[in-house]
Amino acid sequence: METTEKNMEHGEHFNESIVNEVILEDMKYNDVADSLGISVNTVKSLKKSAYTSLREQLKDPMLFLLFLLIG
């Protein structure tokens, strides 16, 4: 299986890893890319996608309040 297919197959895992490593643990893009076996540009794209998804989810006032209570 090609690397691109593996990346797409495990996209959700990568998104979660990006959030954990780049956003929460403040890791460098290069380090995250190496640990996941993907390019730096893919890390940046997945981070942007994660933020967009989170922003959409937090448009619902109840989810936003739940997020604030948990965090």
N, C-alpha and C positions, 0 to 999 in steps of 0.2 A: 504494500500500500504506500502511495506517495505521501510525502510530508504534508502537503496541502490537504489531502483527504483525511489524514490523521487529525490535523488541526481542526477541520470542520466537524469531524466526528466527536471530538472532545471539546467543542466550543464552549459549552456551559462550564466545564471544568476550568478552562482557561479564563473565562470571565471571572469566576470565583477566585482563582489564583491571582489574577491581576488586581482585583479589589483588595485582597488580603496583603499581597506583597508590595504593590506600588503605593496604594492609598493608605492602608493602615500601618504597614511596617516601614514605609518611606524608603523602599529599596530603589536602587537605580534601574533604569530601563534595561541597560545592558545585562545586569545581574539576573533580572527576571527573565529576559529573553533566553539567556543561557540555561537557566534552571528548567524552563519549559520547552526548550528546543525549538523556539520560534524566533522570528526576526524582531528587531527593535520596533520597526514600523507596525508590526502586528500587535505588539504590546501597546503601543500608543492608540491604535484603532480600537482594541478591546477595552482600554480604559475609557475612551470616549463613549463607546457603546454602553459600558456599565453606568457611566454618569447619566447618559440619556435615559436609560431604562429606569434608573433610580428616580430621576426627575419626574418621569411619567407616573411611576407608582406613587410618588408623594403628592401628586395633584389631588388625590382623594384625601380630604381633611382627616378622616378617621385613621388612615394609614400613616399620615404625617404625625398625628398625635401618638400613635403606637410606636413609631420610630423614635420620637423624642423620649418616650417613657422607657424604652429599652436601652437607648444610648445613654 
